[in-house]
Amino acid sequence: MLVTACGGSAPTTAPTAAPTQAVADTKAPEPTKAADPTQAPEATAVPADGNHISVAGSTTVQPLAEKLAEQFVAAHPDVKIDVAGGGSSAGVKAAGDGTAQIGAASREVKAEELTTYPDMVIFEIARDGIAIVVHPEVPVDGLTKEQVQLIFAGQITNWSEVGGADQPITVVSREEGSGTRGAFEEMVMGEDVKITDKAIFQDSNGKVRTTLASTPNSIAYLSFGYLDDSIVAVTVDDVAATEANALNGTYPIVRPLNMVTKGEPTGVVKAWLDWILGAEGQAIVKDQGYIAVK
């Protein structure tokens, strides 16, 4: 799905400097190093030309990026921002290959990706918890992290084994290449335990939620930003899946939401990233159900 945010007329106070000079001078991270999210960027002006931004990657980051694009373009109607999905791996590759100006990844950028694209720069724009969610009629309100691992590995196959009814468990998972899946595998499954091939695989968080809500006895993992009343988040090791618990470090499944660029961003791309990491952008992050990095 491709979403375009665009406007008509130029802003009334368009800067006159060249694109690489119109952005306030801020200290940027070294290439291949993650940008420091604790350092607030200075206010920036949008360049008068070079005003198109293309974004591709994580379907978790996609709706957040769309909202951030919408609000930025509302203030700067000469800017056009295209946001597409495709998964975190595709996003990193698109940025690294130069087919998109920004790649979106809902996981850590892998060492092998940094080896392939040594000039990649990483910007953590938010953090996100991954909730363990079940169909509303599943009579289980909490699991241990080990139980979650064994269920998704296909070693626990009946709810009666974890205190529920005598009903078979249906596992729902994201597809290969998903940032949500990659983070879940890293933090829950570990290197040597694989997700069962008997799971129902879906290619977006939205489809996982829809499948879970309509499939009795099912379980899945889902970004905090997609939680709603159609599903139930269970506790993990007796800790509820809440933003407060993700922030204080007690909830065990939390990941970064990253935007990556090929080399240091300049012009309108830098202006948008600086705005995202500023007060207005981070307020939108929180409004969309994610965890601000400031």
C-alpha positions in Angstrom: 0.0 0.0 0.0 1.3 3.4 -0.9 0.2 6.5 0.9 1.1 10.0 -0.3 1.0 13.1 1.8 1.3 16.2 -0.3 0.2 19.8 -0.5 -0.2 22.5 -3.0 1.3 25.9 -2.4 4.7 26.7 -1.0 5.0 28.0 2.5 4.9 31.8 3.0 8.4 31.9 4.4 10.4 29.6 2.1 14.1 29.8 2.9 16.5 31.1 0.3 19.5 28.9 1.2 20.4 25.8 -0.8 19.0 22.5 0.5 22.1 21.4 2.3 22.4 24.8 3.9 18.8 25.5 4.8 18.8 23.1 7.7 20.1 24.2 11.0 23.6 22.9 11.8 23.3 20.0 14.2 25.9 17.5 15.2 25.3 14.3 13.2 26.3 10.8 14.1 29.2 9.1 12.4 28.2 6.9 9.5 27.1 3.4 10.6 26.4 4.7 14.1 22.9 5.1 15.5 21.8 8.7 16.0 21.6 9.7 19.6 17.9 10.1 20.4 18.6 11.8 23.7 20.0 14.9 21.9 17.1 17.1 20.8 17.6 18.5 17.3 17.6 22.3 16.7 14.7 23.8 14.8 15.1 23.4 11.0 13.8 25.2 7.9 12.5 23.2 5.0 14.5 23.6 1.7 12.6 25.3 -1.1 13.6 22.6 -3.6 14.4 18.9 -3.5 11.1 18.5 -1.6 10.2 14.9 -2.1 10.8 12.1 0.4 10.3 8.4 -0.3 9.9 5.9 2.7 9.7 2.1 2.5 9.8 -0.8 5.0 8.3 -1.9 8.2 4.5 -2.3 8.3 4.7 -1.4 12.0 6.4 1.9 11.3 4.2 2.5 8.2 1.1 4.0 9.9 3.3 6.0 12.3 5.3 7.4 9.3 2.1 8.2 7.5 0.8 10.2 10.5 4.2 12.0 10.9 4.2 12.7 7.1 0.6 14.1 7.2 1.4 16.5 10.1 4.7 17.7 8.6 3.1 18.3 5.2 0.3 20.2 6.8 2.9 22.7 8.0 5.0 22.6 4.9 2.7 22.1 1.9 5.5 22.2 -0.7 6.7 18.8 0.6 5.6 15.5 -0.7 6.2 12.3 1.3 5.4 8.8 -0.1 5.2 6.0 2.5 5.2 2.3 1.5 5.4 -1.0 3.4 7.2 -4.2 2.5 8.8 -5.2 5.8 11.9 -4.2 7.7 14.4 -6.1 5.7 13.0 -4.6 2.5 13.2 -1.2 4.1 16.9 -1.5 5.0 17.7 -2.8 1.5 15.7 0.0 -0.1 17.6 2.7 1.8 20.9 0.9 1.3 20.4 0.5 -2.4 19.1 4.1 -2.8 15.7 3.1 -4.1 14.1 4.9 -1.1 15.5 7.9 0.8 14.4 6.4 4.1 14.1 2.8 5.1 11.9 1.8 8.1 12.8 -1.1 10.4 10.9 -2.2 13.5 14.0 -4.0 14.9 17.7 -3.5 15.4 19.6 -3.2 12.1 21.6 -6.4 11.8 25.4 -6.5 11.7 25.4 -8.1 8.3 23.2 -5.3 7.0 25.7 -2.8 8.2 28.4 -4.7 6.6 26.5 -4.7 3.3 25.7 -1.0 3.7 28.6 0.5 5.7 27.4 4.1 5.2 24.0 3.5 6.7 22.9 5.9 9.5 20.3 4.8 12.0 17.7 7.1 13.7 15.6 5.6 16.5 12.4 7.5 16.3 10.3 5.5 18.9 10.2 2.3 20.9 7.5 -0.3 20.8 6.5 -3.2 23.0 5.4 -6.5 21.5 2.4 -7.9 23.3 1.4 -11.5 23.5 -2.2 -11.5 22.5 -5.0 -14.1 22.5 -8.5 -14.6 21.2 -11.0 -12.9 23.6 -12.5 -16.3 24.6 -9.2 -17.9 25.6 -9.4 -18.3 29.4 -5.7 -17.6 30.1 -4.7 -14.1 31.3 -0.9 -14.7 31.8 2.0 -16.8 30.5 5.7 -17.1 31.3 8.2 -16.1 28.7 9.3 -19.8 28.5 5.7 -20.9 27.9 5.3 -18.3 25.1 8.5 -19.7 23.5 7.2 -23.3 23.8 3.8 -22.4 22.4 5.3 -20.7 19.3 7.7 -23.5 18.8 4.8 -26.0 18.7 6.0 -27.8 21.8 2.9 -26.8 23.8 -0.1 -27.4 21.7 -3.1 -27.4 24.1 -4.4 -24.6 26.3 -4.8 -27.1 29.1 -1.0 -27.3 29.4 -0.9 -23.7 30.6 -4.0 -23.6 32.8 -6.6 -23.1 30.1 -9.4 -25.3 28.6 -8.8 -28.6 26.8 -8.5 -26.9 23.4 -5.8 -27.0 20.7 -3.8 -23.8 20.3 -3.7 -22.1 17.0 -0.5 -20.0 16.5 -0.6 -16.9 14.4 2.7 -15.3 13.3 4.2 -12.7 11.0 6.0 -13.8 7.8 9.8 -14.0 7.3 11.4 -10.6 6.9 9.0 -8.9 9.3 10.6 -6.6 11.8 8.0 -7.6 14.4 8.9 -11.3 13.9 12.6 -10.6 13.9 12.3 -8.8 17.2 10.1 -11.5 18.7 12.5 -14.2 17.6 15.5 -12.4 19.1 13.8 -11.6 22.4 11.6 -14.7 23.0 12.6 -17.6 20.7 16.4 -17.3 20.8 18.8 -18.4 18.1 18.1 -22.2 18.2 14.3 -22.3 18.6 12.1 -21.8 15.5 8.5 -20.8 15.1 6.4 -23.8 14.2 5.6 -24.2 10.5 2.1 -25.1 11.5 1.4 -21.4 12.4 -0.9 -19.2 10.3 1.5 -16.6 8.8 0.3 -13.1 7.9 2.2 -10.2 6.2 1.1 -7.3 8.4 0.2 -6.5 12.0 -3.3 -5.6 10.9 -3.9 -9.0 9.3 -2.5 -10.7 12.4 -5.0 -8.8 14.6 -7.9 -9.6 12.3 -7.0 -13.3 12.1 -6.6 -13.5 15.9 -9.9 -11.9 16.6 -11.8 -14.3 14.2 -9.9 -17.5 15.1 -11.0 -19.3 18.4 -8.2 -20.6 20.6 -5.5 -18.5 18.8 -2.4 -16.7 20.1 -0.1 -14.2 18.4 2.4 -11.4 19.1 1.5 -7.9 18.1 2.9 -4.4 18.3 1.5 -2.3 21.2 0.3 0.2 18.6 -2.2 -2.3 17.2 -3.8 -3.3 20.5 -7.6 -2.8 20.6 -10.7 -4.3 22.2 -11.0 -7.1 19.6 -8.1 -9.0 21.2 -6.7 -9.6 24.7 -3.0 -9.0 25.8 -1.9 -11.4 28.4 0.8 -10.7 31.1 4.3 -12.1 30.5 6.1 -13.2 33.7 3.3 -11.4 35.6 4.0 -8.1 33.9 1.2 -6.3 31.9 1.9 -5.2 28.4 1.7 -1.4 29.1 3.8 1.6 28.0 4.7 2.3 31.6 6.1 -1.2 32.1 8.0 -0.9 28.8 9.5 2.4 29.9 10.5 1.2 33.4 12.1 -2.0 32.0 9.9 -4.6 33.7 8.1 -5.7 30.5 10.5 -8.0 28.7 9.6 -7.6 25.0 10.5 -4.1 23.8 12.2 -3.1 20.5 13.3 0.1 18.6 11.5 1.6 15.7 14.1 2.9 13.3 14.4 5.0 10.2 17.7 4.5 8.2 19.3 6.5 5.5 22.2 6.0 3.0 24.8 8.3 4.5 24.0 11.5 6.4 20.6 12.9 5.4 20.5 16.4 3.9 17.9 18.9 2.8 14.2 18.1 3.4 15.0 14.5 4.5 17.1 15.8 7.4 14.5 18.5 8.1 11.8 15.8 8.5 13.9 13.5 10.6 14.9 16.4 12.9 11.2 17.3 13.2 10.3 13.7 14.1 12.9 13.7 16.9 11.7 17.0 18.2 8.8 17.8 20.5 6.0 17.8 17.9 7.1 14.6 16.3 7.5 12.8 19.6 4.1 13.9 20.7 2.6 12.2 17.6 4.7 9.1 18.5 2.9 8.9 21.9 -0.5 9.7 20.4 -0.2 6.7 18.1 0.4 4.4 21.0 4.2 4.1 20.8 6.9 5.1 23.3 8.7 8.4 22.7 12.5 8.3 22.8 12.7 11.6 24.6 
